[in-house]
Amino acid sequence: MSIIWQFFTVEDQSDTVAKCKLCLKGLRRGKFGCLPKDFSTSPLHKHMKSMHAVEYRKAEETALCEAKSRTEEKADTGPSGSVSKAEEADRYNSDDPGRKLQPEKVLGYQR
């Protein structure tokens, strides 16, 4: 979800208008009568950059730091369900010249 929604709400009566939480100004997100798929957040971003630049910049920096932190956490833990190189090597029979998978080690059952 876009950081812009930290600063805006949408009125139930007219979903084409978003209201700034900081200055209470209403901004159009699309032409009257257009479908929600045609709405845009561009006017909201422009409003924040021109009228509330400091708050907008802080929110962008915070979002960037959080995204970077999540990315680093994923890199540290690896994808879910991943196995170590040792575990992966153990799935193969080292005596087998073709190094075929041993189904009991992959699936966790005994023959």
TORLOSE-952535 format. One record per atom (N, C-alpha, C): residue number from 1; residue in one letter; atom name; z, x, y. Coordinates in steps of 0.05 Angstrom, whole numbers. Example, Ala and Ser with C-alpha at 12.3 -4.5 7.8 and 13.67 -1.06 7.14 Angstrom:
TORLOSE-952535
<1 A N <156 264 -114>>
<1 A CA <156 246 -90>>
<1 A C <156 264 -66>>
<2 S N <142 257 -45>>
<2 S CA <143 273 -21>>
<2 S C <157 258 1>>
end
This chain:
TORLOSE-952535
<1 M N <0 17 -23>>
<1 M CA <0 0 0>>
<1 M C <0 18 25>>
<2 S N <-14 10 45>>
<2 S CA <-17 25 69>>
<2 S C <10 26 85>>
<3 I N <15 49 97>>
<3 I CA <39 51 113>>
<3 I C <39 32 137>>
<4 I N <16 22 144>>
<4 I CA <14 4 168>>
<4 I C <31 -20 165>>
<5 W N <36 -29 140>>
<5 W CA <52 -54 136>>
<5 W C <81 -50 141>>
<6 Q N <90 -25 146>>
<6 Q CA <118 -21 155>>
<6 Q C <121 -32 183>>
<7 F N <100 -34 198>>
<7 F CA <101 -41 226>>
<7 F C <90 -68 233>>
<8 F N <78 -82 214>>
<8 F CA <66 -108 219>>
<8 F C <74 -129 199>>
<9 T N <74 -154 208>>
<9 T CA <78 -177 191>>
<9 T C <54 -196 196>>
<10 V N <50 -214 177>>
<10 V CA <28 -233 179>>
<10 V C <40 -261 180>>
<11 E N <32 -276 201>>
<11 E CA <41 -303 204>>
<11 E C <29 -321 183>>
<12 D N <44 -340 173>>
<12 D CA <34 -359 153>>
<12 D C <12 -377 164>>
<13 Q N <15 -385 190>>
<13 Q CA <-4 -403 202>>
<13 Q C <-32 -391 204>>
<14 S N <-33 -366 212>>
<14 S CA <-59 -353 216>>
<14 S C <-58 -325 203>>
<15 D N <-68 -323 179>>
<15 D CA <-67 -297 165>>
<15 D C <-87 -277 177>>
<16 T N <-103 -285 196>>
<16 T CA <-121 -266 209>>
<16 T C <-107 -250 231>>
<17 V N <-82 -258 238>>
<17 V CA <-67 -245 259>>
<17 V C <-43 -230 246>>
<18 A N <-40 -205 253>>
<18 A CA <-16 -190 245>>
<18 A C <0 -184 270>>
<19 K N <27 -186 267>>
<19 K CA <44 -183 290>>
<19 K C <59 -156 288>>
<20 C N <58 -140 309>>
<20 C CA <71 -115 310>>
<20 C C <101 -119 312>>
<21 K N <116 -106 294>>
<21 K CA <145 -109 294>>
<21 K C <158 -94 317>>
<22 L N <144 -75 329>>
<22 L CA <156 -59 350>>
<22 L C <153 -73 378>>
<23 C N <130 -84 383>>
<23 C CA <125 -96 410>>
<23 C C <119 -126 408>>
<24 L N <117 -136 384>>
<24 L CA <112 -165 379>>
<24 L C <84 -174 387>>
<25 K N <65 -156 392>>
<25 K CA <38 -163 399>>
<25 K C <23 -172 374>>
<26 G N <8 -193 376>>
<26 G CA <-9 -203 354>>
<26 G C <-37 -190 356>>
<27 L N <-46 -180 333>>
<27 L CA <-72 -168 331>>
<27 L C <-89 -181 310>>
<28 R N <-114 -185 316>>
<28 R CA <-132 -197 297>>
<28 R C <-140 -177 275>>
<29 R N <-140 -186 250>>
<29 R CA <-149 -169 228>>
<29 R C <-177 -176 219>>
<30 G N <-187 -198 230>>
<30 G CA <-214 -207 223>>
<30 G C <-222 -230 240>>
<31 K N <-247 -238 238>>
<31 K CA <-256 -260 254>>
<31 K C <-244 -286 245>>
<32 F N <-241 -305 263>>
<32 F CA <-229 -331 255>>
<32 F C <-246 -344 234>>
<33 G N <-234 -352 212>>
<33 G CA <-248 -365 191>>
<33 G C <-259 -347 170>>
<34 C N <-257 -320 173>>
<34 C CA <-268 -302 153>>
<34 C C <-250 -301 129>>
<35 L N <-260 -292 107>>
<35 L CA <-245 -291 82>>
<35 L C <-227 -266 83>>
<36 P N <-204 -268 68>>
<36 P CA <-186 -245 68>>
<36 P C <-199 -219 59>>
<37 K N <-219 -220 42>>
<37 K CA <-232 -196 33>>
<37 K C <-246 -181 56>>
<38 D N <-251 -196 78>>
<38 D CA <-264 -184 101>>
<38 D C <-244 -175 123>>
<39 F N <-218 -178 117>>
<39 F CA <-198 -168 136>>
<39 F C <-198 -138 138>>
<40 S N <-188 -127 160>>
<40 S CA <-187 -98 163>>
<40 S C <-161 -90 176>>
<41 T N <-151 -67 169>>
<41 T CA <-127 -56 182>>
<41 T C <-134 -37 204>>
<42 S N <-159 -33 209>>
<42 S CA <-168 -14 231>>
<42 S C <-155 -21 258>>
<43 P N <-156 -46 266>>
<43 P CA <-144 -52 292>>
<43 P C <-114 -46 293>>
<44 L N <-101 -49 270>>
<44 L CA <-72 -44 269>>
<44 L C <-67 -14 271>>
<45 H N <-83 2 258>>
<45 H CA <-80 31 260>>
<45 H C <-85 40 288>>
<46 K N <-106 29 301>>
<46 K CA <-112 37 328>>
<46 K C <-89 30 347>>
<47 H N <-78 6 343>>
<47 H CA <-55 -2 360>>
<47 H C <-32 17 357>>
<48 M N <-26 24 332>>
<48 M CA <-3 43 327>>
<48 M C <-8 70 340>>
<49 K N <-33 80 337>>
<49 K CA <-39 106 348>>
<49 K C <-38 107 378>>
<50 S N <-46 85 391>>
<50 S CA <-46 85 420>>
<50 S C <-20 75 433>>
<51 M N <-6 57 420>>
<51 M CA <18 45 432>>
<51 M C <44 56 421>>
<52 H N <44 65 396>>
<52 H CA <69 74 383>>
<52 H C <63 100 367>>
<53 A N <51 119 380>>
<53 A CA <42 143 367>>
<53 A C <64 159 353>>
<54 V N <88 161 366>>
<54 V CA <109 176 354>>
<54 V C <119 164 328>>
<55 E N <124 138 328>>
<55 E CA <133 123 304>>
<55 E C <112 125 282>>
<56 Y N <87 121 290>>
<56 Y CA <65 122 270>>
<56 Y C <63 150 257>>
<57 R N <65 171 273>>
<57 R CA <63 198 263>>
<57 R C <86 204 244>>
<58 K N <110 195 251>>
<58 K CA <133 199 233>>
<58 K C <129 185 206>>
<59 A N <119 161 207>>
<59 A CA <114 146 182>>
<59 A C <93 160 165>>
<60 E N <72 170 178>>
<60 E CA <51 185 163>>
<60 E C <62 210 150>>
<61 E N <79 225 165>>
<61 E CA <91 249 154>>
<61 E C <109 243 131>>
<62 T N <125 222 133>>
<62 T CA <143 214 112>>
<62 T C <127 206 87>>
<63 A N <106 190 90>>
<63 A CA <89 182 68>>
<63 A C <76 206 55>>
<64 L N <67 225 70>>
<64 L CA <55 249 60>>
<64 L C <74 266 44>>
<65 C N <99 269 54>>
<65 C CA <120 284 39>>
<65 C C <127 270 13>>
<66 E N <129 244 14>>
<66 E CA <136 229 -11>>
<66 E C <114 232 -31>>
<67 A N <89 230 -23>>
<67 A CA <66 233 -41>>
<67 A C <65 261 -53>>
<68 K N <71 281 -37>>
<68 K CA <71 308 -46>>
<68 K C <93 312 -66>>
<69 S N <117 301 -61>>
<69 S CA <139 303 -79>>
<69 S C <133 290 -106>>
<70 R N <121 266 -106>>
<70 R CA <113 253 -131>>
<70 R C <93 269 -146>>
<71 T N <74 282 -132>>
<71 T CA <54 298 -145>>
<71 T C <67 322 -159>>
<72 E N <86 335 -145>>
<72 E CA <100 358 -156>>
<72 E C <117 350 -180>>
<73 E N <129 327 -179>>
<73 E CA <145 318 -202>>
<73 E C <127 314 -226>>
<74 K N <104 302 -222>>
<74 K CA <85 298 -245>>
<74 K C <76 324 -256>>
<75 A N <71 344 -239>>
<75 A CA <62 370 -248>>
<75 A C <84 384 -265>>
<76 D N <110 380 -257>>
<76 D CA <132 392 -271>>
<76 D C <136 380 -299>>
<77 T N <134 354 -300>>
<77 T CA <140 340 -325>>
<77 T C <115 337 -343>>
<78 G N <92 339 -331>>
<78 G CA <67 334 -346>>
<78 G C <62 305 -350>>
<79 P N <39 298 -360>>
<79 P CA <33 270 -364>>
<79 P C <51 258 -386>>
<80 S N <57 232 -383>>
<80 S CA <75 220 -403>>
<80 S C <62 221 -430>>
<81 G N <79 227 -450>>
<81 G CA <68 228 -477>>
<81 G C <56 256 -483>>
<82 S N <58 275 -465>>
<82 S CA <47 301 -471>>
<82 S C <65 316 -490>>
<83 V N <53 335 -504>>
<83 V CA <68 352 -523>>
<83 V C <64 381 -515>>
<84 S N <83 397 -523>>
<84 S CA <82 425 -516>>
<84 S C <61 438 -534>>
<85 K N <53 463 -526>>
<85 K CA <34 478 -542>>
<85 K C <44 483 -570>>
<86 A N <70 489 -572>>
<86 A CA <82 494 -599>>
<86 A C <81 469 -616>>
<87 E N <87 446 -604>>
<87 E CA <86 421 -620>>
<87 E C <57 415 -628>>
<88 E N <38 420 -610>>
<88 E CA <10 415 -616>>
<88 E C <1 434 -639>>
<89 A N <9 459 -638>>
<89 A CA <1 478 -658>>
<89 A C <14 471 -685>>
<90 D N <38 459 -684>>
<90 D CA <52 452 -709>>
<90 D C <38 428 -723>>
<91 R N <22 414 -709>>
<91 R CA <7 391 -721>>
<91 R C <-15 400 -740>>
<92 Y N <-22 425 -738>>
<92 Y CA <-43 436 -755>>
<92 Y C <-31 453 -777>>
<93 N N <-44 453 -800>>
<93 N CA <-35 469 -822>>
<93 N C <-45 497 -818>>
<94 S N <-28 516 -814>>
<94 S CA <-37 543 -808>>
<94 S C <-50 557 -832>>
<95 D N <-44 547 -857>>
<95 D CA <-56 558 -881>>
<95 D C <-85 548 -885>>
<96 D N <-92 526 -871>>
<96 D CA <-118 514 -874>>
<96 D C <-138 529 -856>>
<97 P N <-159 541 -867>>
<97 P CA <-179 555 -851>>
<97 P C <-193 537 -831>>
<98 G N <-195 511 -837>>
<98 G CA <-208 493 -818>>
<98 G C <-189 482 -798>>
<99 R N <-164 488 -801>>
<99 R CA <-142 479 -783>>
<99 R C <-144 449 -778>>
<100 K N <-146 434 -800>>
<100 K CA <-148 405 -798>>
<100 K C <-121 393 -791>>
<101 L N <-122 371 -777>>
<101 L CA <-97 357 -770>>
<101 L C <-82 348 -795>>
<102 Q N <-57 349 -795>>
<102 Q CA <-40 338 -816>>
<102 Q C <-31 310 -806>>
<103 P N <-42 289 -817>>
<103 P CA <-35 262 -807>>
<103 P C <-5 256 -807>>
<104 E N <10 266 -826>>
<104 E CA <38 260 -827>>
<104 E C <53 273 -803>>
<105 K N <43 295 -793>>
<105 K CA <56 307 -769>>
<105 K C <47 293 -744>>
<106 V N <23 283 -743>>
<106 V CA <14 269 -719>>
<106 V C <26 241 -718>>
<107 L N <26 227 -741>>
<107 L CA <36 200 -741>>
<107 L C <66 198 -748>>
<108 G N <77 220 -757>>
<108 G CA <106 220 -763>>
<108 G C <114 207 -789>>
<109 Y N <97 209 -809>>
<109 Y CA <104 198 -835>>
<109 Y C <100 219 -857>>
<110 Q N <112 214 -880>>
<110 Q CA <110 233 -903>>
<110 Q C <91 220 -923>>
<111 R N <76 237 -938>>
<111 R CA <59 227 -959>>
<111 R C <74 224 -984>>
end
